């Protein structure tokens, strides 16, 4: 396709994204069906096949495909629900879908309505250009991802049990670079850390008055925090993280195996906290209750933790770690939820294809696997032996550290040039994965 053709695609995709953002689908509203029906309308107007699954009142999922029948498709996965946004905190209203200085503003421009429209435009372009692929390509847009997928991907899998078996899945989570020296390392998500929500209670007695307080439970909680700071799990660096570190170290003339982790991180001071989080289990205190402001606790103190274990840590190992930390302390501990991390099977030929296509427009780019410190619907797919990639590349100025601040944050936005870059790049990638292009189509 010519530059002029891509400019037309940019205008069309921008229009679709703006309209989708204007359909407010925040988690509290539980009303994604209007967005699903909007996608169906666009798809059907462009000759694509659609199938809608209703999962609850005004909620559901949609499959969009080139053909009615498909077999072991490459799957493009996204979600249309978004987290809430307080308009008073934003410079541009979060649900207006406005373009300001060639940037689309609004909740969902990064997570993940932009990805939904990217996938839809790819199918529209494949249809328009008459591309005949050896592998089918299908997109799935779901509801309820931000709240656990109970009314989204989980019922979809239940109704379509073999859909994700041994296929290739593109989802959210990557395509944003980290810039080190003169190299842009594009992060392709190939795994995720687990997540454990933990509550620790320290018993105490209700103070008779403020002059003679019982501080024993407070002292206990402080001991717990000190132990959390210094005791570490016996983590094994995940394979995707190790590959990333080896790639970066080689650029500095080192072998990662020759370096201690701290020595390696000294090479990249601007990314130390991010890279350390990819290599080891982390613990964050999310809430602390107790004292005079919480009389209902009757002298107790509560500590709430958000723990992110690396994929090699099972629930039983995590429980043993907690028991070691808390041994001898007068506390009660409960793991309120636990999701194990995962790493997908890495297909090196796919990463090579991603990099080859990317270098056509970003010559200094390198595509590297990484372990996400967040979570997505990919965790529900990993058991089906698929290759799962969080990947939709942006231009180099949409760095990971810039993007991560906007995900679930204020002033979420995407430059239109990066938006169309992602559509163009992923379109060409999928043609490469799905089959050979017909040269007569001029794509």
Buried (B, 14 or more C-beta within 10 A) or exposed (E): BEEEBBEEBBEBBBEBBBBBBBBBBBBEBBBBBBBBBBBBEBBEEBEBBBBBBBBBEBBBBBBBBBEEEBEBBBBBBBBBBBBEBEEEEBEBBBBBBBBEEEBBBBBBBBBBBBBBBBBBBBBBBBBBBEBEBEBBBBBBBBBBBBBBBEBBBBBBBEEBEEBBEEBBBBBBBBBBBBBBEEBBBBBBBBBBBBBBBBBBBBBBEEBEEEEEBEEBBBEBBBBBBEBBEEEEBEEBBBBBBBBBBBBBBEBEEBEBEEBEBEEBBEBBEEBBEBBBBBBBBBBEBEEEBBBEEBEEBEBBBBBBBBBBBBBBBEBEEBBEBBEEBBEEBEBEBEBEEBBBBBBBEBBEEBBEBBBEBBEEEBEEBBBBBBBBEBBBBBBBBBEBEBBBBBBBBBBBEBBBEEBBEBEBBBBBBBBBBBBBBBBBBBBBBBBBBBBEBEEEEEB
